Amino acid sequence: MRIRSLCVLPLALALSAPAFAAQDIDKVNGSITVEAGQTVGDLETVNGSIKIGAGARTGKAETVNGSITVAENVEAEGLETVNGSIRVAGNGKLSSKLETVNGGIFVDRGGDVRGDIETVNGAIGLVDTDLSGGITTVNGDVTVGVNSHVKGGIHYTKPSGSWFSFNKRDPKVIIGPNAVVEGPLNFERKVELYVHSTAKVGQISGATAVRFDGATPPGQ
């Protein structure tokens, strides 16, 4: 009986191993592509984009100069870049934060992000997405689209002199139909805030909400 137990143990351990105990991909110059359905570990490059195919499973994905593009039904950890956008197609499951400095972030329908979304100069857009963390930005527009749920609030930090000149117009913040933003909406700078009549939001400080009833705010 003991011998049989010892034989079964390695198999049990293998079956219970972490899903992302797979080979990492690490580059300095060059893009990284993960094929559809593939399972890999962490993805890291300096000068190059990262593309993750439909149904793939990966660890975290990081680049400095390049965008990150994620196809449908992907499971991954955090996505981070400095100069580049992050775009996640439908039903993406991300277990950590999404972060960029100069670039937009967009998560399409069915998205589930278990962390924060942060950018400095770039728009943030969610459609029918659950975000367990909050949204933090300085100069970018924010759209919490239809049926989206943000649990950690929205925070606009006050721009420094160098960041303030990046975009001279005031950012637009749109909370769309049936969207929910829990937690405070804190604005340390001037913004244009539009909240749909069916949306629910937390306490607002630093801005005055303009309510709207159509699919988009007036003039948008």
TIRO-773868 format. One line per field, with one value per residue (C-alpha): x, y, z negated; chain. Coordinates in nm, 2 decimals. Each point is the difference from the previous one (the first is absolute). Layout:
BEGIN
c1 (X	...) $
c2 (Y	...) $
c3 (Z	...) $
mol (A	...) $
//
This chain:
BEGIN
c1 (0.00	0.29	0.17	-0.31	-0.05	0.36	-0.06	-0.32	0.14	0.22	-0.29	-0.23	0.26	0.04	-0.37	-0.02	0.29	-0.07	-0.15	0.28	0.29	0.10	0.30	0.06	0.08	0.26	0.14	0.17	-0.06	-0.29	-0.37	-0.16	-0.29	-0.19	-0.20	-0.37	-0.06	0.36	0.11	0.31	0.16	0.09	0.06	0.26	0.16	0.15	-0.04	-0.29	-0.37	-0.17	-0.29	-0.20	-0.22	-0.35	-0.05	0.36	0.12	0.30	0.16	0.07	0.09	0.23	0.17	0.14	-0.03	-0.29	-0.37	-0.17	-0.28	-0.21	-0.25	-0.33	-0.03	0.35	0.11	0.30	0.16	0.08	0.07	0.25	0.16	0.15	-0.03	-0.28	-0.37	-0.17	-0.30	-0.19	-0.27	-0.31	-0.01	0.35	0.09	0.28	0.12	0.19	0.03	0.01	0.25	0.15	0.14	-0.03	-0.28	-0.37	-0.16	-0.31	-0.18	-0.29	-0.32	0.03	0.33	0.09	0.30	0.11	0.20	0.03	0.02	0.25	0.13	0.14	-0.05	-0.26	-0.37	-0.15	-0.31	-0.21	-0.30	-0.20	0.31	0.05	0.30	0.07	0.24	-0.02	0.09	0.28	0.12	0.12	-0.08	-0.20	-0.37	-0.19	-0.31	-0.16	-0.23	-0.33	-0.04	0.35	0.08	0.29	0.04	0.29	-0.11	0.16	0.29	0.15	0.33	0.11	0.23	0.35	0.12	0.15	-0.31	-0.24	0.12	-0.05	-0.37	-0.14	-0.37	-0.18	-0.04	-0.35	-0.13	-0.31	-0.19	-0.23	-0.33	-0.04	0.36	0.10	0.29	0.04	0.23	0.08	0.05	0.28	0.11	0.31	-0.03	-0.28	-0.19	-0.33	-0.20	-0.31	-0.21	-0.28	-0.34	0.01	0.36	0.10	0.30	0.17	0.07	0.13	0.26	0.17	-0.26	-0.37	-0.18	-0.21	-0.27	-0.11	-0.26	0.11	0.26	0.27	0.03	-0.12	0.25	0.20) $
c2 (0.00	0.24	-0.07	0.07	0.33	0.10	-0.07	0.20	0.30	0.14	-0.03	0.19	0.27	0.03	0.04	0.26	0.21	0.37	0.06	0.24	-0.23	0.03	0.14	0.37	0.21	0.27	0.23	0.34	0.10	-0.16	-0.07	-0.30	-0.20	-0.26	-0.23	-0.07	-0.26	0.00	-0.01	0.19	0.17	0.37	0.21	0.28	0.22	0.35	0.11	-0.18	-0.07	-0.30	-0.18	-0.28	-0.22	-0.11	-0.25	0.02	-0.01	0.20	0.15	0.37	0.20	0.29	0.23	0.35	0.12	-0.18	-0.08	-0.31	-0.15	-0.28	-0.21	-0.16	-0.24	0.05	-0.06	0.20	0.17	0.38	0.19	0.29	0.23	0.35	0.13	-0.19	-0.09	-0.30	-0.15	-0.30	-0.17	-0.17	-0.22	0.07	-0.12	0.20	-0.09	0.32	0.37	0.16	0.29	0.24	0.35	0.12	-0.19	-0.10	-0.30	-0.17	-0.31	-0.14	-0.18	-0.27	0.12	-0.09	0.19	-0.09	0.31	0.37	0.18	0.28	0.24	0.35	0.11	-0.21	-0.08	-0.28	-0.18	-0.29	-0.17	-0.25	-0.06	-0.08	0.18	-0.11	0.30	0.36	0.23	0.25	0.25	0.36	0.12	-0.27	-0.03	-0.27	-0.19	-0.25	-0.14	-0.18	-0.27	0.05	-0.03	0.18	-0.08	0.22	0.35	0.25	0.22	0.28	0.12	0.36	0.04	0.14	0.27	-0.24	-0.22	0.29	0.12	-0.34	0.05	0.35	-0.09	-0.13	-0.38	-0.15	-0.25	-0.20	-0.25	-0.18	-0.17	-0.25	0.05	-0.01	0.17	-0.08	0.20	0.37	0.19	0.24	0.27	0.21	0.17	0.14	-0.25	-0.03	-0.26	-0.17	-0.25	-0.20	0.01	-0.38	-0.01	-0.02	0.18	0.07	0.33	0.26	0.26	0.27	-0.02	0.06	-0.29	0.07	-0.25	-0.14	-0.24	-0.11	-0.24	0.27	0.34	0.30	0.11	-0.32) $
c3 (0.00	-0.09	0.34	0.19	-0.19	0.08	0.37	0.01	-0.18	0.29	0.24	-0.24	-0.04	0.37	0.05	-0.27	0.13	0.08	0.34	0.09	-0.09	0.36	0.19	-0.02	0.31	-0.05	0.26	0.02	0.37	0.17	-0.02	-0.17	0.14	-0.19	0.23	-0.05	-0.27	-0.12	-0.36	-0.10	-0.30	-0.04	0.31	-0.01	0.26	0.02	0.36	0.15	-0.01	-0.16	0.16	-0.17	0.21	-0.07	-0.29	-0.11	-0.36	-0.12	-0.30	-0.01	0.31	-0.01	0.26	0.00	0.36	0.15	-0.02	-0.15	0.20	-0.15	0.20	-0.12	-0.29	-0.13	-0.36	-0.11	-0.30	0.01	0.32	-0.02	0.25	0.00	0.35	0.16	-0.03	-0.16	0.18	-0.13	0.21	-0.12	-0.31	-0.11	-0.35	-0.16	-0.35	-0.07	0.10	0.34	0.02	0.26	0.00	0.35	0.16	-0.03	-0.17	0.13	-0.13	0.21	-0.10	-0.26	-0.14	-0.35	-0.15	-0.35	-0.07	0.08	0.33	0.02	0.26	0.02	0.36	0.17	0.01	-0.20	0.13	-0.14	0.15	-0.21	-0.21	-0.37	-0.16	-0.36	-0.05	0.09	0.29	-0.04	0.26	0.05	0.35	0.18	0.07	-0.19	0.13	-0.24	0.27	0.00	-0.28	-0.13	-0.37	-0.17	-0.36	-0.10	0.12	0.23	-0.09	0.21	-0.14	0.03	0.30	-0.04	0.23	0.25	0.02	0.00	0.34	0.16	0.06	-0.04	0.00	-0.30	-0.01	0.05	-0.24	0.11	-0.22	0.24	-0.01	-0.29	-0.10	-0.37	-0.16	-0.37	-0.22	0.04	0.32	-0.09	0.24	-0.08	0.33	0.22	0.20	0.19	-0.18	0.16	-0.19	0.16	-0.17	-0.05	-0.13	-0.37	-0.14	-0.33	-0.16	0.24	-0.10	0.22	0.29	0.07	0.18	0.30	0.04	0.34	0.13	0.35	0.12	-0.02	-0.17	0.20	0.26	-0.01) $
mol (A	A	A	A	A	A	A	A	A	A	A	A	A	A	A	A	A	A	A	A	A	A	A	A	A	A	A	A	A	A	A	A	A	A	A	A	A	A	A	A	A	A	A	A	A	A	A	A	A	A	A	A	A	A	A	A	A	A	A	A	A	A	A	A	A	A	A	A	A	A	A	A	A	A	A	A	A	A	A	A	A	A	A	A	A	A	A	A	A	A	A	A	A	A	A	A	A	A	A	A	A	A	A	A	A	A	A	A	A	A	A	A	A	A	A	A	A	A	A	A	A	A	A	A	A	A	A	A	A	A	A	A	A	A	A	A	A	A	A	A	A	A	A	A	A	A	A	A	A	A	A	A	A	A	A	A	A	A	A	A	A	A	A	A	A	A	A	A	A	A	A	A	A	A	A	A	A	A	A	A	A	A	A	A	A	A	A	A	A	A	A	A	A	A	A	A	A	A	A	A	A	A	A	A	A	A	A	A	A	A	A	A	A	A	A	A	A	A	A	A) $
//
